[in-house]
Amino acid sequence: MRVRSHTKLPRLASLIVCMSLSWAGLARADVVSDWNAIASQTAIPVRPGPSSILDLAMVHAAMHDAIQAFQRRFEPYGTAIANASGSPIAAAARAAHDVLVARFPSQSATLDTLLDTYLNGLGLQGDAGLIIGQQAAANILNLRAGDGSFPSNPEIFTGGTGPGEWRPTPPAFAPMATPWLGAVTPFTLRGSVTQFRSPAPPSLDSGKYVRDYNETKAMGSINSPDRTQAQTELALFYSDNFLALWERTLRGIAGANINNIGDSARLFALANLAAADALIAAWDGKRFYHFWRPITAIQNGNDDGNPRTAGDATWVPQIPTFNPPYPEFPSGANSLTGAMTRTLERYFGNKMTFTVTSAFANPAPVNPTRTYQRFSDMADDVVNVRIYQGIHFRTADVVGRRHGTQIADMAFSHFLRPVHNDDDDDR
């Protein structure tokens, strides 16, 4: 017998979320999606760069393990929990809550209220499953202790001033965000993350660099005559925070296609574990190569030693304020998207109708939703869009997508695997 999710969060809990926390985007779908929304709104707005992916991966590993203590259909990520009793929904909610409280202690009172309201609305206050959730969260927190994340004295990295070297970009001219991320212990990779460090970006005197340079210079400038209106709209659409966009997309896909919280928990965990490792690998490459952003490259094109890269000291990208504060190579957005889309391909197959919603608002895209028929089509768009935005060269996008795909394949093949035929009783 399948363990089915509840279909709607009670009104009181919804009001608590929306009014007290301004979390109007709560999915109200199942416990996994609900607490994904809570975790996203807790972590993403306050973490630098993409470092909130570490919190999200831990939350979903704990939720998966809490649910599998009951279902025992898939391998746990951490330590298996025996003799589970009570509700797996209560267990999953408590697991997510406890990881978030440990990671964001200043928000513990709010998270406590949210959990109490959530459980009361479902009649699960005091349920025996809460002990299982505590154990699942404690296991994951112990497993990740000392992983190198959020060091007390983080490096301040500002790159260099030579040709090809990244340096802080306008408007903030901020040092590199989370330069330590590439040294964090991976979640699924066996061995060092440097196994996914690509060869160096194209040398400044190479034909590939010239092609990349001229493409982004033409297609990514603020008033490009070569970029079509459709391409401009695509660039605006994908100027949203990529982690927030992807977690929103996962909630939509799970809500439309999954009716078992064990399957939902596994999907979210696999996607976020792979995405975390893809971004760890991307940051390893960014810090190691510290390759310059297009705005720096093009404004200094006359001084890079290559006569085929004509400089333009006035060049700015499509959105002048949109220059992420970290080196260009490889692309983090494409590493993330490669990991997410490949996980979804492995889970559902490539062909699936799904919708992506953008919350970018300055300026907002004409159409805030896009519908795709293949996961690979979205990945193709993200490769191109970072060029249209004027913040990446094509090689960085292609390399990022490839590495994200490879990491997702490894994670899917070696973690959270079925332990028996899914046609059997799901217990």
C-alpha positions in Angstrom: 0.0 0.0 0.0 1.5 3.3 -1.0 1.9 6.1 1.6 0.1 9.0 0.0 0.7 12.7 0.7 -1.8 15.1 2.1 -3.1 17.3 -0.7 -3.7 20.6 0.9 -2.1 22.4 3.8 -4.8 23.7 6.2 -5.8 27.3 6.0 -4.3 28.3 9.4 -0.8 27.0 8.5 -1.0 28.7 5.2 -1.9 32.0 6.8 1.0 31.6 9.3 3.4 31.1 6.4 2.1 33.9 4.3 1.4 36.5 7.0 4.2 35.9 9.5 6.9 35.0 7.0 5.7 36.4 3.7 6.1 32.9 2.3 3.2 33.1 -0.1 4.8 30.6 -2.4 4.2 27.6 -0.2 3.4 24.7 -2.4 0.7 23.1 -0.2 1.3 19.9 -2.1 2.9 17.3 0.2 5.3 17.4 3.1 8.4 17.3 0.9 7.3 20.2 -1.3 5.9 22.2 1.6 9.2 22.0 3.5 11.2 22.6 0.4 9.4 25.9 0.1 10.1 26.7 3.7 13.8 25.7 3.4 14.2 27.7 0.2 12.7 30.8 1.8 14.8 30.3 4.9 18.1 29.7 3.2 18.3 31.3 -0.3 17.7 35.0 0.6 20.4 35.1 3.3 23.2 32.9 2.0 25.9 34.4 -0.2 26.3 33.1 -3.8 24.8 29.6 -4.2 25.9 28.3 -0.8 22.3 27.7 0.3 22.4 24.6 -1.9 24.3 23.0 1.0 21.4 23.6 3.4 18.9 22.4 0.8 20.8 19.2 0.2 21.0 18.4 3.9 17.3 19.1 4.4 16.3 16.8 1.7 18.7 14.0 2.6 17.2 14.1 6.1 13.6 14.1 4.8 14.4 11.2 2.5 16.0 9.2 5.3 13.1 9.9 7.7 10.5 8.7 5.2 12.5 5.6 4.3 12.7 4.6 7.9 9.0 3.7 7.3 8.9 2.7 3.6 12.3 1.0 3.2 12.0 1.2 -0.5 15.2 3.2 -1.2 18.6 3.3 0.4 19.1 5.9 3.0 21.7 8.7 2.4 22.9 8.4 6.0 22.4 5.8 8.7 19.3 3.6 8.4 16.8 4.1 11.2 15.1 1.0 12.7 11.8 0.4 14.3 10.0 3.4 13.0 6.5 4.1 14.2 4.0 7.0 13.8 3.6 9.2 10.8 6.2 9.5 8.0 4.8 13.0 7.4 5.5 14.1 10.9 9.0 12.5 10.7 9.8 14.4 7.4 8.6 17.7 8.7 10.6 17.3 11.9 13.7 16.3 10.0 13.5 19.4 7.8 12.8 21.6 10.8 15.7 20.3 12.8 18.3 20.7 10.0 17.1 24.2 9.4 17.2 25.2 13.1 20.7 23.8 13.3 21.8 25.7 10.2 19.8 28.9 11.0 19.6 29.2 14.8 18.5 32.8 14.7 15.3 31.6 13.0 14.6 28.8 15.5 11.5 30.5 17.1 9.9 31.1 13.7 10.7 27.6 12.6 9.3 26.1 15.8 6.0 28.0 15.3 5.8 26.9 11.8 6.4 23.2 12.7 3.8 23.4 15.5 1.2 25.0 13.2 1.9 22.5 10.5 1.6 19.4 12.8 -1.5 20.8 14.5 -3.2 21.4 11.2 -2.7 17.7 10.3 -3.5 16.3 13.7 0.1 15.1 14.2 1.2 17.1 17.3 3.1 14.6 19.5 3.2 11.9 16.9 5.7 9.1 17.4 7.2 9.9 14.0 8.7 13.1 15.4 11.4 11.0 17.1 12.3 9.4 13.7 12.6 12.9 12.2 14.9 14.0 15.0 17.2 11.0 14.4 17.3 11.5 10.7 18.3 15.1 11.1 20.9 14.3 13.7 22.4 11.7 11.4 22.8 14.1 8.5 24.1 17.0 10.7 26.7 14.7 12.2 27.7 13.4 8.8 28.2 16.9 7.5 30.0 18.3 10.6 33.4 19.8 9.7 32.7 19.7 5.9 34.5 23.0 5.4 31.4 25.1 4.8 30.9 28.7 6.2 34.4 29.0 7.7 34.8 31.4 10.5 37.6 33.3 8.8 36.8 33.1 5.1 39.2 34.0 2.4 38.7 37.4 0.8 39.6 36.9 -2.9 39.7 39.7 -5.4 41.5 38.0 -8.3 44.2 39.8 -10.3 44.7 42.6 -12.7 46.4 40.8 -15.6 44.8 39.8 -18.9 42.3 37.0 -18.4 42.2 37.4 -14.6 38.9 37.9 -12.8 38.5 41.0 -10.7 35.5 42.6 -8.9 32.9 43.9 -11.4 30.5 46.8 -11.3 28.2 47.9 -9.8 29.2 46.5 -6.4 32.9 45.7 -7.1 32.5 43.0 -4.4 35.1 40.3 -3.8 34.4 36.7 -4.8 31.4 35.3 -3.1 32.1 32.1 -1.1 35.6 31.3 -2.5 35.7 28.4 0.0 32.7 26.6 -1.6 35.0 24.6 -4.0 36.8 23.1 -1.0 33.7 21.8 0.8 33.4 18.0 1.2 31.1 16.7 -1.6 27.9 14.9 -0.9 28.1 12.1 -3.5 31.5 12.3 -5.3 34.0 9.7 -4.5 37.4 11.2 -4.2 38.3 14.8 -4.7 36.1 17.3 -6.4 39.1 18.1 -8.6 38.3 15.0 -10.7 35.7 17.3 -12.3 38.0 20.2 -12.8 38.1 20.9 -16.5 41.1 21.9 -18.6 41.8 25.6 -18.4 39.5 28.0 -20.2 40.5 28.9 -23.8 43.8 30.8 -24.0 43.4 34.5 -24.9 45.2 33.9 -28.2 43.1 30.9 -29.3 40.4 30.8 -32.0 37.9 29.4 -29.5 38.4 32.4 -27.2 37.9 34.8 -30.2 34.7 33.1 -31.1 33.4 33.2 -27.6 34.5 36.8 -27.1 32.9 38.1 -30.3 29.6 36.1 -29.7 29.1 37.5 -26.2 30.2 41.0 -27.2 27.6 41.0 -30.0 24.7 39.1 -28.4 25.1 40.1 -24.7 25.4 43.9 -24.9 22.8 46.2 -23.4 21.5 47.4 -26.8 22.5 44.6 -29.0 21.2 44.9 -32.6 21.9 41.2 -33.1 19.9 39.8 -30.3 16.2 39.2 -31.1 13.3 40.3 -28.9 12.7 36.6 -28.1 16.3 36.2 -27.0 16.1 39.3 -24.9 12.9 38.0 -23.2 14.6 34.7 -22.6 17.5 36.5 -20.9 15.2 38.4 -18.7 13.2 35.3 -17.7 16.4 33.5 -16.6 17.7 36.5 -14.6 15.8 35.1 -11.6 17.8 33.5 -8.8 18.6 30.1 -10.3 18.4 28.2 -7.0 15.0 29.7 -6.2 13.8 29.1 -9.8 14.9 25.4 -9.7 13.4 24.6 -6.4 10.1 26.2 -7.6 10.3 24.1 -10.7 11.0 20.9 -8.8 7.9 21.5 -6.6 5.8 22.0 -9.8 7.1 18.8 -11.4 6.7 16.7 -8.2 3.2 18.1 -7.6 2.0 17.2 -11.1 3.6 13.8 -11.4 4.2 12.1 -8.0 1.7 11.0 -5.4 4.0 9.2 -3.0 6.0 11.1 -0.5 8.8 8.5 -0.7 9.2 9.1 -4.4 9.0 12.8 -3.9 11.6 12.8 -1.2 13.9 10.7 -3.3 13.6 13.1 -6.3 14.2 16.2 -4.2 17.2 14.6 -2.5 18.8 13.3 -5.6 18.4 16.6 -7.4 19.7 18.7 -4.6 22.6 16.4 -3.7 23.7 16.4 -7.3 23.2 20.1 -7.6 25.3 20.7 -4.5 28.2 18.7 -5.8 27.9 20.4 -9.3 28.2 23.8 -7.6 31.0 22.7 -5.4 32.9 21.5 -8.5 32.0 24.7 -10.4 33.4 26.8 -7.5 36.6 24.7 -7.5 37.1 25.7 -11.1 36.1 29.3 -10.6 38.6 29.8 -7.8 41.4 27.8 -9.5 41.2 29.5 -12.9 39.7 32.9 -11.8 38.9 33.7 -15.4 37.5 37.2 -16.1 33.9 38.1 -16.8 32.9 39.4 -20.3 32.5 43.0 -19.0 36.2 43.0 -17.9 37.3 41.1 -21.0 35.5 43.3 -23.5 36.3 46.6 -21.9 40.0 45.6 -21.8 40.0 43.8 -25.2 42.6 46.0 -26.7 45.0 45.1 -23.9 44.7 41.3 -24.0 47.4 40.7 -26.6 45.0 39.4 -29.2 44.5 41.7 -32.2 41.3 39.8 -33.1 39.4 40.9 -29.9 38.6 44.5 -30.5 37.9 46.2 -27.1 35.0 48.5 -26.2 35.6 50.5 -23.0 31.9 51.4 -22.9 30.5 47.8 -23.2 28.0 46.6 -20.6 25.8 43.5 -20.5 22.1 43.4 -21.2 21.3 44.2 -17.5 24.1 46.5 -16.4 23.7 45.7 -12.7 23.8 41.9 -13.3 27.5 40.8 -13.0 27.7 38.0 -10.4 30.5 38.5 -8.0 32.7 35.5 -8.9 34.8 34.3 -11.8 33.3 33.3 -15.1 34.6 29.8 -15.7 32.8 27.4 -15.5 29.2 28.5 -15.4 27.5 27.9 -12.1 24.0 28.3 -13.5 24.8 25.7 -16.2 26.4 23.3 -13.6 23.2 23.6 -11.5 20.9 23.2 -14.5 22.9 20.3 -15.9 22.6 18.5 -12.6 18.9 19.2 -12.2 17.8 18.4 -15.7 19.9 15.2 -15.8 18.4 14.0 -12.5 15.0 14.6 -13.9 15.8 12.8 -17.1 17.0 9.8 -15.2 13.9 9.9 -13.1 11.2 10.5 -15.7 12.9 10.3 -19.1 13.7 13.3 -21.2 10.3 13.9 -22.6 7.9 15.5 -20.2 5.7 18.6 -20.3 6.6 20.9 -17.4 6.4 24.6 -16.6 9.1 27.0 -15.3 8.1 30.2 -13.6 10.3 33.3 -13.2 10.1 35.8 -10.4 12.5 38.2 -11.9 11.0 41.7 -11.7 13.5 44.4 -12.8 12.6 44.5 -15.6 10.0 41.7 -15.5 9.8 39.4 -18.5 6.6 39.8 -20.6 5.6 36.2 -19.9 6.7 34.9 -16.4 6.1 31.2 -17.3 7.5 28.9 -20.0 6.5 25.4 -20.9 8.9 22.8 -22.1 8.5 19.4 -23.6 12.0 18.1 -22.9 14.4 18.7 -20.0 17.2 19.0 -22.5 15.4 21.9 -24.1 15.6 23.9 -20.9 19.2 23.0 -20.5 19.9 24.2 -24.1 18.2 27.5 -23.3 20.3 28.1 -20.2 23.5 27.6 -22.2 22.4 30.3 -24.6 20.8 32.6 -22.1 24.0 33.4 -20.1 25.5 34.6 -23.4 22.4 36.8 -24.1 22.7 38.2 -20.6 26.3 39.1 -21.3 27.8 37.4 -18.3 29.3 34.3 -19.8 31.3 32.9 -22.7 29.9 29.8 -24.4 32.7 27.5 -23.4 32.0 28.1 -19.7 28.4 27.3 -20.2 29.0 24.1 -22.2 31.6 22.9 -19.6 29.3 23.7 -16.7 26.4 21.8 -18.2 28.6 18.8 -19.0 30.0 18.6 -15.5 26.6 19.0 -13.9 25.3 16.1 -16.1 28.2 13.8 -15.3 27.8 14.5 -11.5 24.1 13.8 -11.6 24.7 10.5 -13.4 27.1 9.4 -10.7 24.8 10.5 -7.9 21.8 8.7 -9.5 23.8 5.5 -10.1 25.2 5.2 -6.6 22.9 6.9 -4.1 19.3 6.4 -2.8 18.9 3.3 -5.0 15.8 1.0 -4.9 16.2 -1.8 -2.4 13.4 -3.9 -4.0 11.2 -4.0 -7.0 8.8 -1.0 -6.9 6.0 -3.3 -8.1 6.1 -5.1 -4.8 4.2 -3.9 -1.7 5.5 -0.4 -0.8 4.8 -1.0 2.9 
